[in-house]
Amino acid sequence: YHVAGRIGGEVLNSIVEIKDKYQDGRLIEMPKDLAEKLGTFLQLVNIIKNTRSDWEEGRVFIPGEIRPEGISHEEILIGKGIGAENARKEVLEKMISLAEENIHDAISYMKIIPAHLTGYKTFCIVPFITGIETLKLIKRSEKEKVFGGDPSSIKIPNQEFRNIMDFSYDITKVNGTKYNEWLEKYQRDASGFSFANIDYSEWSGNWLK
């Protein structure tokens, strides 16, 4: 939160409010609380995916209160046996839940960004989609691989990221309400949208017309 939440709520919002206006000249005011939710979601996803590399570099961001009693952070990462395995499962589920608690408000924030601020809309939606797709990958991966820092379990393929970039740029340029409609549908069923090449080509075109 102190990294991404405050940047979203205070820095980026302030830049928009100072630099940009509605097309009729009115000042733009963006809710800081919703911006903080977007930033918090992004930061929590990063904490989950970078747990191993952070630990190896001497950083621990997983809150101690979500660890099972008597289980150290080190044991969660490299411990052996059923106790350590159960602890990894419990911690990962709690961290994912913490991240997902911010999704509704994060989407609410992105939906109220004025339509003419296409660059800012893209700036927000790219990391958001990347975060959701990263959580989807983490959920279907083995917990040992996630906490072991295996790239195949925490980093979406480059081609999928390129598709996310292309889609995000294009959907903000489409006239009408498709941007908000897509966000609402993505929130209801993110599993129905894949950014892998074959799947992506099947559904994306209908949204970008």
C-alpha positions, 0 to 999 in steps of 0.5 A: 500500500505505501508503495503503490497505493499512495502513488495511485491515490496521491501522485497520479490523481494529483497529476491528472487533476492539475494537468487535465480538464474535461472537454468543457473546461471543468476541472477533473476530480478523481477519488483518491480512495478508489485510486489507492485500491488499484495501487494496492491491488497491483502491489499485492500481486507483485508481493505474491509473485516476487516473494522468493526473489524479495526474500533472497534479497533480504526483503519480506513483505508478507504480513506476519499476521497471516502466517500460521502460528509458529511458522517462520517466513523462511519455513514457508519458502523452503521448509519441508514436510506437510506442515510447511506445505500446508502453510504455503497453501494457507498463506498463498490463499490469504494473499490472493484473497487480500489482493482480490478484495481490491478488484471491485474498487479498482475497476470502479476507478478505471470506469470513471476516468474521463473518456478523452484521457485515453493515455491514462486509461491505458496506463491503468488498465495494462497493469490491472489486466496483467495483475489479474492474468498473473493471479490466474497463472498463480492459482493454477500453478503448484504452490512450491513453484510459486514460492520457489520463484519458478518463472513459469508459475509467476510470470505470464508469457511475453506474447500474452503480455503483448496481447494485453498491451495491444488490447488495452491500447485499442479498447480505450480508443473504441467509441461508446461504452465498450471499455466499461462494459468489458471491464464489468464482464472481465470482473464477473468472469476473468476466466472467460478471457484468455490472452494466449494467441489462439484464444485471444484472437477468437474474442478480442475482435468483437470488442474492438469493432 
